[in-house]
Every structure is written in structure tokens, then in C-alpha cells.
Amino acid sequence: MQRMSKPEHDAQFTCTVKVQHLDEQSDPQKGLYAYAYTVTIVNTGAATAQLVARQWLITNGHGQTEEVRGLAVVGHQPVLKPGEQFEYTSWVRLETPMGTMRGIFHCMTEDAHAFEAPIPEFMLAPPQALH
């Protein structure tokens, strides 16, 4: 009896993030600091795949972490062919001037192979705090 080997799945999404402090949405007197973040997701693998869900870990300057999970990103579950990209902007509000975010996108290939795309940790800080 010949064993069928499982086909290799070359599925990979690469994620990068740009952050912008939102002065007009922040109120330091009330302990509110707002940031926009733009995520670019590129299918750097060889398989067409879909972003299905997200999981974020948001840590404020006191080390308190909040987990956010959900389906889709800004209402979309993009299907990306190899080489294609999807970009979206969202926002977050912290109770401290600085913090970090990191996350995972849960993805699926066309033939139902699940994989994760990590979003490397990035800083949330007003421009003056980084100088």
C-alpha cells in the first residue's frame, strides 16, 4: 500500500505596520492617547489565501495587556493571490502616552490549510517621546 504524502503548503503573509499619533483624538488631561496604525499585508507565499480573523495584544505603559479578537479586519476578509497585498488603517486608544501592540492574523489557503501571519510588536508613542 502506497502512502500519500501530504502536499506542502507554501502559504505566507508578511505584515508591516506604520503608526501615527492622533493629536486631535487624544486628551492627555483625561489620560487618553490615540494612535492610528496602517497595516500592509503581502502574500509572500506561493498559495492563494484568505485573512479570516485577527488577534491583538495591546500593552499600555503600565504593562497592562488587553487582548482583542475578532473576525476580519475593518470588515474585510481579503483573499490574496501570491504577490498581492491588502492595506487597512485602524486606531487604538491607550490610557498612557506610550505602549505596544503585536498580533496574529489567522489565515486559510484555498484548500483549507490554516496558518498564522504574525504582526511584529510595534511602538505606540507620540513623536516627541521618541527623540
Secondary structure, DSSP 8 states (H G I E B T S, - for coil): ------------EEEEEEEEE-GGG-BGGGTBEEEEEEEEEEE-SSS-EEEEEEEEEEEETTS-EEEEEEESBTTB--EE-TT-EEEEEEEEEESSS-EEEEEEEEEEETT--EEEEEEEEEEE--GGGG-
